[in-house]
Amino acid sequence: MQMQSEAVQPSPLEQAEAPPGRTPAKWLPIERVDGAQLSYDDFLARYMHTNRPVVLTNVASDWPAMRNWTPEHFKKRFGSQPVAIGYDRNMPFDTFIDQVLESSPEKPGPYMYRSFLHEVLPELLPDVIPQNKFAFPRRYASPLMLEKWRRPDGYLKLLIGGVGSKFPVMHYDGENAHAAITEIYGDKEFIVYPPEDGQYLYPKKFFQNHSMVDDPVMMDLERFPLLAKATQYRTTLKPGDMIFVPAKWWHAARALSTSISVCTNMLDGSNWGGYVDEVATDEAKASPKRAKFVRRYLTVAGRVLDAMERLQRNSPALAKALVLPGILAPASAEVAPEPSRQQLNIRIPTS
Ligand SMILES: O=C(O)CCC(=O)C(=O)O
């Protein structure tokens, strides 16, 4: 999907000297909209339901996190409590923060990308309330979801990194999910490519949603010549900015200063079909019979969720009186309960 027809802009980094064998990428800016002025319905119509990325500003002004979350705050609050950095890497929180503060482009420090607040730091949940209205619908939390894929109310992942550190791999999110990443502290560079440009991004053989490209900013065109054909969109997230990354859009992120953000995933009618395909395909590896059941069940559940979300949007008073629609389909920030603040003994799968 070509979003904009304007000429490709030169990257500010183009002025910087490229390392030998590297070419600075050209890019287009991602549209920015004031979230305080955008209605939820317009967000759905203009971005989520057209699978179009956008940066929304001013989405978290009332979060205590915006006032309190700093590297020093985390160090003081959690001391040497162990925290998950990646899939198989834990370290004491204070040591992690020290390494984040020492990070540099030449010697990047660790980047935290695997800590779900509900799993490991539920005491932080009150800091991200009121709920971000653009992080809905929340089908992942519906009681209609099969348990394996059900995720708690407002589950959020914490991302922390120092200058030059980055999310480990350019990828698109599994389960055909949309994503919302909200910057709380510092600046983060975000790069996205449209789904159809996947052909130029060298997907890994066994992880088709992971790219082999190591650096989309300073490109290695000898190793990845097709990368030059991909249309890169780029932005810098500042505190209070949320980027909406639609389903199947490739993305990469790098901290430009010490950066703290939270991330969540969304499912609704716009990406449900792809979600059902993906989980059924996954189930089929173990049991074709179960895969058939899962596909049938989720197809019907999708219709019910569609109807309940529509009812809540079009006739909120009736939906409220009926109670069930709000319970089965947490369609919007107005109807969904706030995060439970309870630690949940779950292991949220991510890819
Ligand atoms: O902000 C980031 O580091 C990217 C997060 C992300 O893409 C993910 O968690 O899937």
Ligand as a Chemical Component Dictionary entry (heavy atoms), coordinates in Angstrom:
data_LIG
# 
_chem_comp.id                   LIG 
_chem_comp.type                 NON-POLYMER 
_chem_comp.pdbx_formal_charge   0 
_chem_comp.three_letter_code    LIG 
# 
loop_
_chem_comp_atom.comp_id 
_chem_comp_atom.atom_id 
_chem_comp_atom.alt_atom_id 
_chem_comp_atom.type_symbol 
_chem_comp_atom.charge 
_chem_comp_atom.model_Cartn_x 
_chem_comp_atom.model_Cartn_y 
_chem_comp_atom.model_Cartn_z 
_chem_comp_atom.pdbx_ordinal 
LIG O1 O1 O 0 9.148  -0.181 20.435 1  
LIG C1 C1 C 0 9.752  -1.194 20.169 2  
LIG O2 O2 O 0 10.840 -1.465 20.625 3  
LIG C2 C2 C 0 9.120  -2.195 19.221 4  
LIG C3 C3 C 0 8.181  -3.091 19.935 5  
LIG C4 C4 C 0 7.679  -4.183 19.065 6  
LIG O3 O3 O 0 7.720  -4.099 17.874 7  
LIG C5 C5 C 0 7.128  -5.399 19.649 8  
LIG O4 O4 O 0 7.128  -5.532 20.868 9  
LIG O5 O5 O 0 6.654  -6.271 18.888 10 
# 
loop_
_chem_comp_bond.comp_id 
_chem_comp_bond.atom_id_1 
_chem_comp_bond.atom_id_2 
_chem_comp_bond.value_order 
_chem_comp_bond.pdbx_ordinal 
LIG O1 C1 DOUB 1 
LIG C1 O2 SING 2 
LIG C1 C2 SING 3 
LIG C2 C3 SING 4 
LIG C3 C4 SING 5 
LIG C4 O3 DOUB 6 
LIG C4 C5 SING 7 
LIG C5 O4 DOUB 8 
LIG C5 O5 SING 9 
# 
